[in-house]
């Protein structure tokens, strides 16, 4: 929730504009300003104060608790010229909020965070827990000092400057293992661990959570790298398991017993088979999505009779292993530093063993390390104009550490890339090579953006890339404005009813197939947009296609021609089916032929939707 606070009529007017633009996201605080700020600071995730920054500084200074707990605060001046990110730029989301406020109010966002100013991703913006000398390592990155990157595996991190990754006294470590950070070392905790959990009905939260925490510590693994707890469907509502996931700040994922029963595990048992239909819960659930079994099944143990109710504290219940553990006790994970936003710190408190004396174990767990999954974003750049590039596309371009694309498309967006982005570009005709390269880079663990014009799924790179990809990488599609849509907007409203796009290039599709599709569209009276209509070596296909359409449509059917839609040298005209000269068309042109209902109105193509008032 975003708290909105104002002190003047102008501030109240701007406040109300935000509230109207973001229904359900905001809460307006009325009354004395000091009391309003105090309440909003305690109740909201973020604040927008229509007050001077100095006044807000004085009001919030007694309320500050720490960067991991404080809400993000944005100030807007009386003239609504600036939206200033004042507090919690990263952890509180104030930098992003300032940009959103600026979009609504038409003012300029002001962000002074050093990493944002230098266009370098902050360590606390990656969505992973980070600990150690975060400020010191960040300064070294900003100052250009050599920073060693020591990672157990390749993870899809955003691009980092060139001086990060070699040798240096400053260290950025990416690991799920318990380590003691040095004085100039920061540790990123990747979400690499899955803990499978089984529990008897009514298993206490302390017993389940204590077993998980102690198992991780004994294996030398950080609880902050746990990505999820996993169990069987029948235990989806088991309070002890649900509570343990909540305390760890991770999701609980569940699987059908049939799926778990199909997974080979080292320690199957008849008890869970009889109870929930699978010979393994903890091990099988942890292994359900693959990975390396680091810690086989371990059981909690009920407390001995001489400790029942004694209050003698231990670190959770004692555990007994199923073999293959990593040996003796390891030091407690150091949780100092900035946590990932929205993620609770693992509970490492001392607790008394629960339950009556001498009772049987009620919980089991196993730990699996999943291999990193690379990320492939297939990004549509739109028809060419920068203002038709979607915000989501821009985000993906800036997130990628590897960019793959046609050289002329790379040139369009090169200025948007972050320092350190590795660019793999090639010329026309190398589409399949680019697709294979992008998928290979993602399989190597990188964050990859594969770019194409228009929408990447329309006569572009998504198809060859996804034909190469498999389930071992994450794939994200980012839609873009197609050439057909850009041309239609210029021509008027030619696509107001059923329409089809057909490429006239027979490079990959036999002409016989193309001709059959053109005839079907002509007979069905569908508006047709022709892509790739004519090139130097292929000049007869467009006249042939127009001839086929002429068999079913009047010679005066409105026909639109748009070249380089949305680009500086854009040109367009509305003519007729009979009046179109194919010699004036090239590969940069889109041709749209109306149906029998399409009309020219005030120089624009209009295809009615069939409403009665248009008849």
C-alpha positions in Angstrom: 0.0 0.0 0.0 1.2 3.5 -0.8 0.4 6.2 1.7 -0.3 9.7 0.2 0.2 12.8 2.4 -0.3 16.4 1.5 -0.4 19.8 3.3 -1.7 22.3 0.7 -4.5 22.5 -1.9 -2.0 22.0 -4.8 -0.6 19.0 -3.0 -4.0 17.6 -2.4 -4.9 17.9 -6.1 -1.8 16.0 -7.1 -2.4 13.5 -4.4 -5.9 12.9 -5.7 -4.6 12.4 -9.3 -2.3 9.6 -8.0 -5.1 8.0 -6.1 -7.3 8.0 -9.2 -4.6 6.6 -11.3 -3.8 3.8 -8.9 -7.1 2.5 -7.6 -6.6 0.0 -4.8 -2.9 0.8 -4.4 -3.1 4.0 -2.3 -4.4 5.2 1.0 -5.0 9.0 1.6 -4.0 10.3 5.0 -5.9 13.3 6.2 -5.3 15.5 9.3 -2.1 16.8 10.9 0.8 16.2 8.6 3.2 14.9 11.4 0.6 12.3 12.6 -0.2 11.3 9.0 3.5 10.6 8.2 3.9 8.6 11.4 0.9 6.5 10.7 1.7 5.9 7.0 5.3 5.1 7.9 4.1 2.3 10.2 1.2 1.0 8.0 2.4 1.4 4.4 5.1 -0.2 2.2 5.8 3.2 0.5 4.9 6.9 1.0 4.4 9.8 -1.4 4.7 13.1 0.4 3.6 16.3 -1.3 5.9 18.2 1.0 9.4 19.8 0.9 12.2 17.3 1.3 13.5 19.1 4.4 10.2 18.8 6.1 9.9 15.1 5.4 13.5 14.5 6.6 12.6 16.0 10.0 9.3 14.1 10.2 10.7 10.7 9.4 14.1 10.8 11.1 12.7 9.6 14.5 10.9 6.8 12.7 13.9 5.2 10.9 14.6 1.6 11.8 17.0 0.4 9.1 17.2 0.1 5.3 15.7 -3.4 5.3 12.6 -2.3 7.3 11.9 1.3 6.3 9.4 2.0 3.6 10.3 3.8 0.4 9.6 7.5 0.5 9.1 9.9 -2.4 8.7 13.7 -2.2 6.9 15.8 -4.7 7.4 19.6 -4.7 4.6 22.1 -4.6 5.0 22.9 -8.3 4.9 19.2 -9.2 8.2 19.6 -11.1 10.1 16.8 -9.4 9.5 13.4 -7.8 12.4 12.8 -5.4 13.4 9.4 -4.2 14.3 10.3 -0.6 14.5 7.0 1.3 14.7 3.3 0.4 15.7 3.8 -3.2 16.4 0.1 -3.7 15.0 -1.9 -0.7 11.9 0.3 -0.4 11.4 0.6 -4.1 11.5 4.4 -4.0 13.5 4.8 -7.1 11.0 2.9 -9.2 8.1 4.7 -7.4 9.6 8.1 -8.2 9.6 7.1 -11.9 5.9 5.9 -11.7 4.9 9.1 -9.9 6.7 11.2 -12.6 4.8 9.3 -15.3 1.4 10.1 -13.8 2.1 13.8 -12.8 4.3 14.7 -15.8 7.3 15.7 -13.6 10.9 14.6 -13.6 12.1 11.8 -11.4 15.1 12.5 -9.2 17.2 9.5 -8.2 20.6 10.0 -6.5 21.5 6.4 -5.8 25.1 6.0 -7.0 24.5 2.7 -8.8 21.5 4.1 -10.7 23.5 7.2 -11.6 26.3 5.0 -12.9 23.9 2.6 -14.6 25.3 -0.3 -12.7 23.0 -2.9 -11.0 23.0 -2.5 -7.3 23.8 -5.7 -5.3 20.6 -5.1 -3.4 18.5 -4.9 -6.5 19.1 -8.5 -7.8 16.3 -10.1 -5.7 18.8 -12.3 -3.8 19.9 -12.0 -0.2 23.3 -10.3 0.1 25.5 -10.1 3.1 29.0 -9.0 4.1 30.7 -5.8 3.1 28.0 -4.7 0.6 28.8 -1.0 0.8 32.5 -1.5 0.4 32.1 -3.8 -2.7 29.6 -1.5 -4.2 32.1 1.4 -3.9 34.8 -0.6 -5.5 32.5 -1.4 -8.5 31.6 2.2 -8.9 35.2 3.4 -8.5 36.5 1.0 -11.2 38.6 -1.0 -8.7 39.2 -4.6 -9.8 36.6 -6.9 -8.2 37.0 -10.7 -8.2 33.8 -12.6 -9.0 33.9 -16.0 -7.4 30.8 -18.1 -8.2 30.1 -21.8 -7.7 28.3 -21.8 -11.0 27.2 -19.4 -13.8 24.0 -17.6 -12.8 21.8 -15.3 -15.1 23.1 -12.1 -13.5 22.6 -8.7 -15.1 25.7 -7.2 -16.9 28.5 -6.1 -14.7 31.3 -3.7 -15.6 34.4 -5.1 -17.2 36.6 -4.6 -14.1 34.3 -7.1 -12.3 35.4 -10.7 -12.8 39.1 -10.8 -12.8 41.5 -10.8 -9.8 41.3 -8.3 -7.0 41.4 -7.7 -3.3 37.7 -6.9 -3.3 35.5 -10.0 -3.8 32.0 -10.6 -4.9 31.1 -14.3 -4.1 28.0 -16.1 -5.3 27.5 -19.3 -3.3 24.9 -21.2 -1.3 27.6 -22.4 1.1 28.2 -21.0 4.6 31.2 -18.7 4.4 32.7 -16.0 6.6 32.9 -12.9 4.4 36.2 -11.0 4.5 36.4 -7.3 5.3 36.1 -6.5 1.6 33.8 -9.3 0.5 30.1 -9.5 -0.3 28.2 -12.7 -0.6 25.2 -13.2 -2.9 22.9 -16.1 -2.0 21.5 -17.7 -5.2 18.2 -19.5 -4.9 19.8 -22.9 -5.5 18.5 -25.2 -2.7 15.2 -27.1 -2.4 14.4 -28.7 0.9 12.0 -31.6 0.7 10.0 -32.1 3.9 7.7 -34.8 5.2 5.8 -34.7 8.5 3.3 -36.7 10.5 0.0 -35.1 11.1 0.3 -32.4 13.8 4.1 -32.2 13.6 5.0 -29.0 15.6 6.4 -26.0 13.7 9.4 -25.9 15.9 10.3 -29.5 15.1 9.9 -29.1 11.3 11.7 -25.7 11.2 14.4 -26.8 13.6 15.1 -29.9 11.6 15.4 -27.9 8.3 17.7 -25.3 9.9 20.0 -27.8 11.6 20.2 -30.0 8.6 21.4 -27.0 6.5 23.9 -25.9 9.1 25.4 -29.4 9.4 25.8 -29.5 5.7 27.5 -26.1 5.6 24.6 -24.6 3.5 23.0 -21.2 3.9 19.3 -21.1 4.7 19.2 -17.8 2.7 19.7 -19.9 -0.5 16.7 -22.0 0.0 14.4 -21.4 -2.9 11.4 -23.5 -1.7 10.2 -26.2 0.6 8.6 -29.2 -1.2 6.3 -31.9 0.0 3.5 -34.2 -1.2 0.0 -32.8 -2.0 -1.5 -34.4 1.1 0.7 -32.2 3.3 -0.1 -28.9 1.5 -2.0 -27.6 4.5 0.1 -29.3 7.3 0.6 -26.4 9.8 4.1 -27.3 10.7 5.3 -27.4 7.1 3.3 -24.3 6.1 4.6 -22.4 9.0 8.2 -23.4 8.3 8.0 -22.1 4.8 6.5 -18.9 6.0 9.3 -18.5 8.6 11.9 -19.1 6.0 10.2 -16.7 3.6 10.0 -19.2 0.7 7.1 -20.8 -1.2 5.8 -24.3 -0.4 5.5 -26.4 -3.5 3.6 -29.7 -3.5 3.5 -32.7 -5.9 1.1 -35.6 -6.5 2.1 -38.8 -4.9 2.2 -40.5 -8.3 4.9 -38.2 -9.4 6.9 -38.6 -6.2 6.5 -42.4 -6.4 8.1 -42.4 -9.9 11.4 -40.8 -8.6 14.3 -43.0 -7.6 15.5 -42.2 -4.1 18.2 -43.8 -1.9 16.0 -44.2 1.2 12.4 -45.3 0.3 10.1 -46.4 3.1 6.9 -48.3 3.5 5.5 -45.8 6.1 4.8 -42.9 3.7 3.7 -45.3 1.0 0.9 -46.5 3.2 0.1 -43.0 4.5 0.2 -40.8 1.4 0.9 -43.2 -1.5 4.6 -42.7 -2.2 7.6 -44.5 -0.7 9.4 -41.2 -0.3 8.3 -37.7 0.5 11.3 -35.6 1.6 13.8 -37.0 -0.9 11.4 -37.3 -3.8 9.9 -33.9 -3.3 13.3 -32.3 -3.2 14.3 -34.1 -6.4 11.1 -33.6 -8.2 12.5 -30.9 -10.6 16.0 -32.5 -10.8 19.2 -31.6 -9.1 21.9 -33.1 -6.9 20.9 -34.7 -3.6 23.3 -33.0 -1.1 21.7 -34.3 2.1 19.7 -37.6 2.0 16.7 -38.0 4.3 17.1 -37.0 7.9 14.6 -37.5 10.7 13.9 -35.4 13.7 13.9 -37.1 17.1 11.5 -36.7 20.0 13.2 -35.4 23.1 14.5 -37.9 25.7 12.6 -38.3 28.9 15.1 -36.5 31.1 14.7 -33.3 29.0 11.0 -33.2 28.6 9.7 -29.9 29.8 13.1 -29.0 31.4 13.5 -25.9 29.3 17.2 -26.8 28.5 17.7 -25.0 25.2 19.1 -26.6 22.1 19.3 -25.5 18.5 16.1 -27.3 17.4 15.5 -31.1 17.6 18.4 -33.4 17.3 18.6 -35.2 13.9 19.6 -38.6 12.7 20.8 -39.1 9.2 20.2 -41.5 6.3 23.9 -41.5 5.4 25.9 -39.4 3.1 25.8 -36.2 5.2 28.6 -33.6 5.1 30.0 -34.4 8.4 30.2 -32.4 11.7 28.6 -29.2 12.8 29.3 -26.1 10.7 29.3 -22.5 11.9 26.0 -20.6 11.9 25.3 -18.8 8.7 26.1 -15.1 9.0 22.9 -13.2 8.3 24.4 -9.7 8.5 23.8 -7.3 5.7 20.9 -6.4 3.4 18.3 -9.1 2.8 16.4 -9.5 -0.4 13.2 -7.3 -0.4 10.2 -9.2 0.9 12.1 -12.1 2.3 12.2 -12.9 6.0 15.4 -13.8 7.7 15.6 -17.5 8.6 14.8 -18.1 12.3 18.0 -19.2 14.1 16.7 -19.0 17.6 17.3 -21.4 20.4 14.3 -23.5 21.2 13.4 -26.3 23.6 12.6 -29.7 21.9 8.9 -30.0 21.6 6.6 -32.9 22.4 6.2 -35.5 25.1 9.1 -37.5 26.4 10.3 -40.3 24.1 7.9 -39.8 21.2 8.9 -40.8 17.7 10.2 -38.5 15.0 7.5 -36.5 13.3 9.5 -34.8 10.5 11.9 -35.7 7.8 13.8 -33.5 5.3 16.3 -33.8 2.5 18.3 -31.1 0.6 18.9 -30.8 -3.2 20.9 -28.3 -5.1 19.4 -27.4 -8.4 21.6 -26.3 -11.3 21.3 -22.7 -12.4 18.8 -22.1 -15.2 19.8 -19.7 -17.9 17.3 -17.1 -19.1 16.4 -16.3 -22.7 14.2 -13.3 -23.4 13.0 -13.1 -26.9 12.3 -9.4 -27.4 10.3 -7.6 -30.0 11.7 -4.1 -30.7 8.7 -2.7 -32.5 8.7 -1.1 -35.9 11.6 1.2 -35.2 10.5 4.3 -33.3 11.9 4.5 -29.8 8.5 5.5 -28.3 7.0 2.3 -29.7 9.6 0.2 -27.8 7.7 -1.2 -24.8 8.9 -0.5 -21.3 9.1 -4.3 -20.7 11.4 -4.7 -23.7 13.6 -2.0 -22.3 13.7 -3.8 -19.0 14.8 -7.0 -20.6 17.5 -5.3 -22.7 19.0 -3.8 -19.5 18.7 -7.1 -17.6 20.5 -9.2 -20.2 24.3 -9.8 -19.9 24.4 -11.2 -23.4 22.5 -9.6 -26.4 22.1 -11.5 -29.7 20.7 -9.8 -32.8 20.9 -8.6 -36.3 23.5 -5.8 -36.5 21.1 -3.1 -37.7 18.7 -3.9 -34.9 21.5 -3.9 -32.3 22.4 -0.4 -33.5 18.8 0.8 -32.8 19.0 0.0 -29.1 22.8 0.0 -28.3 22.4 3.1 -26.2 20.0 1.3 -23.9 22.4 -1.5 -22.9 24.2 -1.4 -19.6 28.0 -1.3 -19.4 29.4 -4.8 -19.6 26.7 -6.3 -21.9 28.3 -8.7 -24.3 27.0 -8.2 -27.8 26.8 -11.0 -30.4 25.7 -9.5 -33.7 25.5 -10.8 -37.3 24.1 -9.9 -40.7 21.1 -10.8 -42.8 20.6 -14.5 -43.5 22.0 -15.7 -40.2 18.8 -16.1 -38.3 19.2 -19.8 -37.4 22.8 -19.1 -36.3 21.6 -16.3 -34.0 18.9 -18.6 -32.6 21.4 -21.3 -31.8 23.8 -18.9 -30.3 21.2 -17.3 -28.0 20.0 -20.7 -26.8 23.6 -21.9 -26.2 24.4 -18.8 -24.2 21.3 -19.3 -22.0 22.2 -23.0 -21.5 25.6 -21.8 -20.2 23.7 -20.0 -17.5 23.6 -16.4 -18.8 20.8 -13.9 -19.0 20.3 -13.5 -22.8 18.2 -11.2 -24.9 17.5 -12.2 -28.5 16.1 -9.3 -30.4 14.0 -8.9 -33.5 12.0 -6.2 -35.2 8.2 -5.8 -34.7 7.0 -8.6 -32.5 9.6 -11.3 -32.1 7.0 -14.0 -32.7 5.8 -12.7 -36.0 8.1 -13.6 -38.9 11.0 -13.1 -36.5 13.3 -14.8 -34.0 11.0 -16.5 -31.5 10.2 -19.4 -33.8 13.7 -20.6 -34.6 14.9 -19.9 -31.0 12.1 -21.9 -29.4 12.6 -24.7 -31.9 16.2 -24.9 -30.5 15.3 -24.5 -26.8 14.2 -27.1 -24.4 13.0 -27.3 -20.8 16.5 -26.7 -19.4 16.3 -22.9 -19.7 13.7 -20.3 -18.8 12.2 -18.5 -21.8 10.4 -15.2 -21.7 8.5 -13.7 -24.6 8.3 -9.9 -24.8 5.7 -8.7 -27.4 6.3 -5.8 -29.7 4.3 -3.6 -32.0 4.2 -5.4 -35.4 4.8 -3.7 -38.8 1.2 -4.6 -39.7 -0.2 -2.8 -36.7 2.1 0.2 -37.1 1.1 0.5 -40.8 -2.6 0.1 -39.9 -2.4 3.0 -37.4 -1.0 5.2 -40.1 -3.5 4.2 -42.8 -6.5 4.6 -40.5 -8.5 1.5 -39.4 -8.1 -1.1 -42.1 -8.0 -4.0 -39.6 -11.3 -3.3 -38.0 -12.6 -6.8 -38.9 -11.1 -10.2 -39.6 -7.6 -9.9 -41.1 -4.6 -12.0 -42.0 -0.9 -11.4 -42.5 0.8 -13.3 -45.4 4.5 -13.2 -46.3 5.2 -13.3 -50.0 8.8 -14.4 -49.5 9.2 -18.0 -50.9 12.7 -18.3 -49.3 11.3 -20.6 -46.6 7.8 -21.4 -47.9 7.0 -22.8 -51.4 5.1 -20.5 -53.6 2.4 -23.1 -54.1 1.6 -22.9 -50.3 1.7 -19.1 -50.4 -0.7 -18.9 -53.4 -3.1 -21.3 -51.7 -3.3 -19.1 -48.6 -3.8 -15.9 -50.7 -6.7 -17.6 -52.6 -8.3 -18.7 -49.3 -8.0 -15.1 -47.9 -9.5 -13.7 -51.1 -12.4 -16.2 -51.1 -13.1 -15.6 -47.4 -13.2 -11.8 -47.9 -10.5 -11.1 -45.3 -8.4 -8.0 -45.1 -4.9 -9.0 -46.1 -1.5 -7.5 -45.0 1.4 -8.6 -47.2 4.8 -8.8 -45.6 8.0 -9.0 -47.7 6.0 -8.0 -50.8 8.8 -7.5 -53.3 12.6 -7.5 -53.6 15.1 -7.1 -56.4 15.3 -10.8 -57.2 11.7 -11.5 -56.4 9.4 -9.1 -58.3 6.5 -11.2 -59.7 4.9 -12.5 -56.4 3.1 -9.3 -55.5 1.5 -8.8 -58.9 0.4 -12.4 -58.8 -1.1 -12.0 -55.3 -3.0 -8.8 -56.3 -4.3 -10.6 -59.4 -5.7 -13.4 -57.2 -7.4 -10.8 -54.9 -8.8 -9.1 -57.9 -10.8 -12.2 -58.8 -12.9 -11.6 -55.7 -12.7 -7.9 -55.0 -13.6 -4.7 -56.8 -10.8 -2.9 -58.5 -11.6 0.2 -56.4 -11.0 -1.7 -53.1 -8.9 0.6 -50.8 -5.3 -0.5 -50.6 -2.7 1.0 -48.3 1.0 1.2 -48.8 3.3 2.1 -45.9 7.1 2.2 -46.1 9.4 2.3 -43.0 6.4 2.7 -40.6 7.3 4.9 -37.6 10.8 5.7 -38.8 12.1 9.1 -39.8 11.7 8.4 -43.6 8.2 7.0 -43.2 5.9 7.3 -46.2 2.4 6.1 -46.8 -0.5 6.4 -49.3 -4.0 5.0 -49.8 -4.7 3.8 -53.3 -6.8 1.1 -54.9 -6.3 -2.5 -55.7 -6.2 -1.7 -59.4 -4.1 1.5 -58.9 -1.3 0.0 -56.9 2.0 -0.1 -58.9 4.1 -3.0 -57.6 7.2 -1.3 -58.8 6.9 1.3 -56.0 7.0 -1.4 -53.3 10.1 -3.0 -51.7 11.0 -5.1 -48.7 10.6 -2.2 -46.3 7.0 -1.8 -47.3 3.8 -3.3 -45.9 0.8 -3.6 -48.3 -2.7 -3.8 -46.8 -5.6 -4.7 -49.1 -9.1 -4.1 -47.7 -12.1 -6.4 -47.9 -15.4 -5.7 -49.8 -16.6 -3.6 -46.9 -13.5 -1.4 -46.6 -14.0 2.2 -47.5 -11.9 5.3 -47.9 -13.1 8.0 -45.5 -11.3 11.4 -45.5 -8.3 9.8 -47.0 -8.2 7.0 -44.5 -8.9 3.3 -44.8 -11.8 2.1 -42.7 -13.0 -1.5 -42.4 -16.4 -1.5 -40.5 -16.9 -3.9 -37.7 -20.5 -4.5 -38.8 -22.4 -2.3 -36.4 -25.8 -1.4 -37.6 -25.1 2.4 -37.6 -22.4 1.8 -40.2 -24.6 -0.1 -42.6 
